[in-house]
Structure formats: C-alpha cells, structure tokens
Amino acid sequence: TLGMLASQAIAKSVPPDASVDKWKLYRWLCEARPKLGISDRALSVLNALMSFYPKTDLAGSDGLVVFPSNAQLSLRTHGMAETTLRRHLAALVESGLLTRRDSPNGKRYVRRDPQGAIGEAFGFSLAPLLARAEEIEQLAAEVVAERLLLQRLRERVTLVRRDIAKLIGTALEDGLAGDWMRYEADFRVLVLALPRVPTPEILTPALAALEALRAEIINHLERQVILKKSAGNAGQTERHKQNSKPDSSSDFEPRFESKQGGDAEREQERVAVQHGNGDEKTSGRYSQWPVDVPTTAKGVHPQPANVSDALKPYPLGLVLQACPEIVAFGPGGAISSWRDLMTAAVVVRSMLAVSASAYENACAILGPENAATVIACILERAGHINSAGGYLRDLTRRAERGEFSLGPMLMALTRANEKPVRQVG
C-alpha cells in the first residue's frame, strides 16, 4: 500500500549515527498505543521481535533486520497461535512500525559471510521504529499529559461532589430554610450525567457546573447563617418546648396497612378503645398511644402550634432499632448520624416512588429528621403499603392537624423487631 511505501521511505532516511535504547522506545510505544492505533497483543509481538535484536540500542549503522521463525515467535509470545501472530504482524506493518524484507521464497533467513558476519537478512526491519523514535516519544508525552489532566479533573470532581453532599446534609440536619430538595435533585442530575469512562472534554464542563452549584449552595448557606445570627432578639425564642406531662391527650395513629379507613370506621374504633376492648380487638388499623403536643414551633418559619415538626426528633439509636432496613442504604452501608439517615431517606424515597414534592412537604411539616424517620418506617413495612407516596401525604396532613405522633409508630416497630427472650429453667 501507499502507507507501506511511505514507511519504507522513512526507514531509508535514518542517519547512520542515529541510535535509541530499544526498551525505552518500547515503553514509549506502550504509552502512545492509543494514538498509534495498535492493540496490546500487537505490542507483545513487537516486544518479541525486538528481543531477537542482539543489541540494546537500535543503531542506524546496523541492518536492523530480525528473522525469527513463527515457531520461535510463538514461544516468546507465550504460545500465541500462528494465525494470530500473522494478524498482529500485518497490523504492525500497516501502522508503519515495521517493514518486511521478503526473500525470494517468502521465508525468513540470513546469509553469512565466511567470517560468520551477517551478509544479507530477510525478515522484519526495525528501522521504522528508529526513524519514528522522536515522534513516538512526543506522542507518549501527550498521552501522559492527558492522563495526568484526567486524573486531576477526576480528583476535583470528587472533592466538589463531596463538598456539595456535605453542605446539603448539614443544611438538612440543621433545619435551615431553603429549597434543598431542588439542590439535591440538581446534584443528582449532574452526577448521573457523568460517563463511566470520562474524558477531559466531558469532565471540564461537568466540573464547571458542579462548582457553580457548590457556590450557589454556599452563598445560600451564608445568607442563612447571617439571618440566623441577626434573629437573636428578645422577641424571638429559638428554644424548643414540649409538653411531657403523663396525662397528655391520646390519639390514634394509622398502622402500616395498605388502605386507610374512613372517618366513620375511625370513630368506631376510637369508641371501642375508650370502652376498654383491649389490644386484641383494636389490632386493626389504629391503636391508642400517648401524643406529645408541642406548645411552640421551632425555627424562623413558625407553623401552627399543633404541627408535629415542633417535636424533638427521637434518638437515632431508637430509630435504627425500629427500622434496621434503612441502614443498608446509608453512605457506605452504615448510618452513624442524622445526616446519614437523611441521605439514605432521599435514596429510599426515590426507590419507593415517593415524589419529591411529597417528601419536601413532609420535611416542612414534620422536620427533616422526623420526615427521614417516617421514610424509614415506611420502608420497614413497604410490603404492606400500596402507595408509599399517598401514605406519606396522609401522615403529613394528619401531622399538620396535630393528629399524628411518631412515637407509637416507632414503638410498634421496635416491639415487632424484638427477638423472643429464651426462658431459663
């Protein structure tokens, strides 16, 4: 082909004083392989051919022709089949790294003079490698530079992703006002758009978008911190008050069933409980539990006095004891803080097909910690609930009216997960 003719012309232009270390050249070839368009198996064949050249340096004054048989090449390529050898040798010739010096009968051999020196050899010439050594070195340097750039971009993307996740988790954990669900959704869209095998051309704009999102979140958090500091006047109270009297009012909480009953059925079971029918007769959809009614709402965005987001979150250990299923969805398969629980709740919310608006409304009414706890409870009994999103909206509406308490739900799940105690004696 014309390409082979060009390679032969380049090989003839090698100056006699040119030389290069053949193994250094081979390392450059390995680095520049993506730009040269050759496979790793072809490089293995080239390595075997170079090993038949007796000297360490490829010199222009030598013939640079190697003439091993296919059997010897197969041995030095760890038993590569002869048909595979021929295919890779053809690829090396087409890429301009080798040239053929064919004998009259097509065999590879050498003629020596009476003193044993090589007179004429037929086989493969390594002269194109020596002629293109400078080009191969430059290609290898470009590949290394691109790899380092890709590594730095991936590191920066990882750091920015970590910063955004921590900032959103901190805001949710501290209950700061803001459209955090939108930030979380934008963050997920950017992360899911990253390819499995990234390139600098793809990572550069993705990194710019992530950094812009991080800057927006930081600016929003800084404004929230400034507002929170300026809100410490005598007319406001940031303290949480809760009625913990033992004679607090009682209410009925929906248990984890697939369908909710109407008001008439609810009233019938309320009357049944008040007449002392016992747990056996009230084991349907509702059960009687004490409810802590808050006296004030927390945060700078007050809710009605009976809204349950004013309640203090229950201990994280109690939540995990009642809802162990959500632990597997935490960062690294573990949950050690409220931030981890809220991160897992976002994942579980998507898995249960709960809309972002329903979960955001639950966070506004119940509080981020309690909303994540409710998601964990729903996951625990997901097999008994037809519509997790509808169930969450129903609980949120009841909480807004002051008719829902999270404690009985946790207690019921805790008792259900307790192992029977072995009797002694």
C-alpha positions, 0 to 999 in steps of 0.5 A, a space after each residue: 500500500 501507499 502507507 507501506 511505501 511511505 514507511 519504507 521511505 522513512 526507514 531509508 532516511 535514518 542517519 547512520 549515527 542515529 541510535 535509541 535504547 530499544 526498551 525505552 522506545 518500547 515503553 514509549 510505544 506502550 504509552 502512545 498505543 492509543 494514538 498509534 492505533 495498535 492493540 496490546 497483543 500487537 505490542 507483545 509481538 513487537 516486544 518479541 521481535 525486538 528481543 531477537 535484536 542482539 543489541 540494546 540500542 537500535 543503531 542506524 549503522 546496523 541492518 536492523 533486520 530480525 528473522 525469527 521463525 513463527 515457531 520461535 515467535 510463538 514461544 516468546 509470545 507465550 504460545 500465541 497461535 500462528 494465525 494470530 501472530 500473522 494478524 498482529 504482524 500485518 497490523 504492525 506493518 500497516 501502522 508503519 512500525 515495521 517493514 518486511 524484507 521478503 526473500 525470494 521464497 517468502 521465508 525468513 533467513 540470513 546469509 553469512 559471510 565466511 567470517 560468520 558476519 551477517 551478509 544479507 537478512 530477510 525478515 522484519 526491519 526495525 528501522 521504522 521504529 528508529 526513524 519514528 523514535 522522536 515522534 513516538 516519544 512526543 506522542 507518549 508525552 501527550 498521552 501522559 499529559 492527558 492522563 495526568 489532566 484526567 486524573 486531576 479533573 477526576 480528583 476535583 470532581 470528587 472533592 466538589 461532589 463531596 463538598 456539595 453532599 456535605 453542605 446539603 446534609 448539614 443544611 438538612 440536619 440543621 433545619 435551615 430554610 431553603 429549597 434543598 430538595 431542588 439542590 439535591 435533585 440538581 446534584 443528582 442530575 449532574 452526577 448521573 450525567 457523568 460517563 463511566 469512562 470520562 474524558 477531559 472534554 466531558 469532565 471540564 464542563 461537568 466540573 464547571 457546573 458542579 462548582 457553580 452549584 457548590 457556590 450557589 449552595 454556599 452563598 445560600 448557606 451564608 445568607 442563612 447563617 447571617 439571618 440566623 445570627 441577626 434573629 437573636 432578639 428578645 422577641 424571638 425564642 429559638 428554644 424548643 418546648 414540649 409538653 411531657 406531662 403523663 396525662 397528655 391527650 391520646 390519639 390514634 395513629 394509622 398502622 402500616 396497612 395498605 388502605 386507610 379507613 374512613 372517618 366513620 370506621 375511625 370513630 368506631 374504633 376510637 369508641 371501642 378503645 375508650 370502652 376498654 376492648 383491649 389490644 386484641 380487638 383494636 389490632 386493626 388499623 389504629 391503636 391508642 398511644 400517648 401524643 406529645 403536643 408541642 406548645 411552640 414551633 421551632 425555627 424562623 418559619 413558625 407553623 401552627 402550634 399543633 404541627 408535629 415538626 415542633 417535636 424533638 426528633 427521637 434518638 437515632 439509636 431508637 430509630 435504627 432499632 425500629 427500622 434496621 432496613 434503612 441502614 443498608 442504604 446509608 453512605 457506605 452501608 452504615 448510618 452513624 448520624 442524622 445526616 446519614 439517615 437523611 441521605 439514605 431517606 432521599 435514596 429510599 424515597 426515590 426507590 419507593 416512588 415517593 415524589 419529591 414534592 411529597 417528601 419536601 412537604 413532609 420535611 416542612 411539616 414534620 422536620 427533616 429528621 422526623 420526615 427521614 424517620 417516617 421514610 424509614 418506617 415506611 420502608 420497614 413495612 413497604 410490603 404492606 403499603 400500596 402507595 408509599 407516596 399517598 401514605 406519606 401525604 396522609 401522615 403529613 396532613 394528619 401531622 399538620 392537624 396535630 393528629 399524628 405522633 411518631 412515637 407509637 409508630 416507632 414503638 410498634 416497630 421496635 416491639 415487632 423487631 424484638 427477638 423472643 427472650 429464651 426462658 431459663 429453667 
